[in-house]
Amino acid sequence: MKSVWNTVGYYDLKNLSRGIQMYQTSKEHIHNHLGLKNLEKNCFTILDVVNEHGNLFKKNYNENVRLNHLFMEHLIDLVLFLGKQELAFRGHDKSSDSLNKGNFRELFEMHIIRCSQEIQNHYNSIKNIFTGMSKSTQNDLISCISEFLINQIKNEIKQCKFYSIQIDDTTDISQKTQCSIIIRYVTDKFELIERFLGFHNVSEDRTAQGLFNLVNSVLHEFDIENKLVGQSVTLTKPPKATRNESNNQSNFKILFYEIIDNILMQLNTRFQDTNKLLFLQLADVTKFKEYSFTFPVNALNNLKSTYPNIFYNINSLKVELEVLYSDVKYQNLLHIYDMVKIIEQDALKDILPEAYKLFILILIIPSTSVSNERSFSCLKRIKTCSRNSISQVRFSSLSILSIEKSLINQLKKN
């Protein structure tokens, strides 16, 4: 019977039913049936072991990820502290017996012993693989933080209605021309802010085309054709004088006249388009009462000719301004920014869309390059005679960390 069902095969089909019944009661069938049940039981046991091992692996992996996150948070805090305080990261002697290993290493060693025990144990388990002290790690952290800040700024710019730019340049300690770019806009929360977009080395190309290429590369994703409504560009090109030791007085005299000529040319260039700013009178809150009797038609026409693609519904704007001028509530304001805040608080943006657009545009027009000058002060504190070999990317990123302290604090709170 065993050979029939296991090897030879059953061919007596007329007696198949009787043969099956006989085999079901046989010793071989019962033995095989028990073996099959044991195999099924063992299969479930093996599957449970595999699942348990997988769950344990996931648990250990997630725990390592959590500890890595906590450890990296401490490194990021150190980078933010040194960046905001404009301090050097590395020292000249990083050996274990050095008395000054650099600010980053010294601060880390002081900080790690004050961390929780689990962070210390985790660091001891990974320090042979990753210490976080290398130059490349520092550069990666600095770049990642600055890129994150730039992305936050980009998101704000994409949501704003208009923006303007301020561009100025200066020479750093290594005689490279650094161009500072500041962008000015009103956020969707009605906050007037200026953001720093970094330093750019323009030593090799300071032509008008080179400046255009730089601005276009920085602002090309921000709808520059429709949103850029103002600019303040102050690029210096010092006159070159040929030194002659035998006739210094003559050379200085030539240099003096070149400087005076340069100043006169810049004055003529800078103020030749002031007539295009006549529309600023429309937002002079100190004259709202006067405008309620005599509307500034010339200023309105000037606005129409200066920004025809923005203020195409000039009649609606005039009606909205007439309503504002005649309202006593708005005749005692001190600044146009107060008017914008009232529009926000009273939810008047949809009722006065054209007037709101005008006030926002006027707010973001840059009148000075003070913000650029502040960034140059930061430049001199970061790129010093002892740190003059710093790379351009690291230098610009550290400048963003220093100048955008308020944005960093805001993001940390959120």
Stockholm file with secondary structure:
# STOCKHOLM 1.0

chainA/1-414         MKSVWNTVGYYDLKNLSRGIQMYQTSKEHIHNHLGLKNLEKNCFTILDVVNEHGNLFKKNYNENVRLNHLFMEHLIDLVLFLGKQELAFRGHDKSSDSLNKGNFRELFEMHIIRCSQEIQNHYNSIKNIFTGMSKSTQNDLISCISEFLINQIKNEIKQCKFYSIQIDDTTDISQKTQCSIIIRYVTDKFELIERFLGFHNVSEDRTAQGLFNLVNSVLHEFDIENKLVGQSVTLTKPPKATRNESNNQSNFKILFYEIIDNILMQLNTRFQDTNKLLFLQLADVTKFKEYSFTFPVNALNNLKSTYPNIFYNINSLKVELEVLYSDVKYQNLLHIYDMVKIIEQDALKDILPEAYKLFILILIIPSTSVSNERSFSCLKRIKTCSRNSISQVRFSSLSILSIEKSLINQLKKN
#=GR chainA/1-414 SS CHHIIIIICCCCGGGHHHHHHHHHTSHHHHHHHHHHHHHHHHHHHHHHHHHHHHHHHHHHHHHHHHHHHHHHHHHHHHHHHHHHTTCCCCCSCCSTTCSCCCHHHHHHHHHHTTSCHHHHHHHHHHTTTCCSCSHHHHHHHHHHHHHHHHHHHHHHHHHSSCEEEEEEEEECTTSCEEEEEEEEEECTTSCEEEEEEEEEECSSCCSHHHHHHHHHHHHTTSCHHHHEEEEEEECCCCCCCCCCGGGHHHHHHHHHHHHHHHHHHHHHHHTTTGGGGGGGGGGCGGGHHHHTTSCCHHHHHHHHHHSTTTCCCHHHHHHHHHHHHHCGGGTTCSCHHHHHHHHHHTTCTTTSHHHHHHHHHHHHSCCCCHHHHHHHHHHHHHSCGGGTTCCHHHHHHHHHHHHTHHHHHHHHHC
#=GC SS_cons         CHHIIIIICCCCGGGHHHHHHHHHTSHHHHHHHHHHHHHHHHHHHHHHHHHHHHHHHHHHHHHHHHHHHHHHHHHHHHHHHHHHTTCCCCCSCCSTTCSCCCHHHHHHHHHHTTSCHHHHHHHHHHTTTCCSCSHHHHHHHHHHHHHHHHHHHHHHHHHSSCEEEEEEEEECTTSCEEEEEEEEEECTTSCEEEEEEEEEECSSCCSHHHHHHHHHHHHTTSCHHHHEEEEEEECCCCCCCCCCGGGHHHHHHHHHHHHHHHHHHHHHHHTTTGGGGGGGGGGCGGGHHHHTTSCCHHHHHHHHHHSTTTCCCHHHHHHHHHHHHHCGGGTTCSCHHHHHHHHHHTTCTTTSHHHHHHHHHHHHSCCCCHHHHHHHHHHHHHSCGGGTTCCHHHHHHHHHHHHTHHHHHHHHHC
//
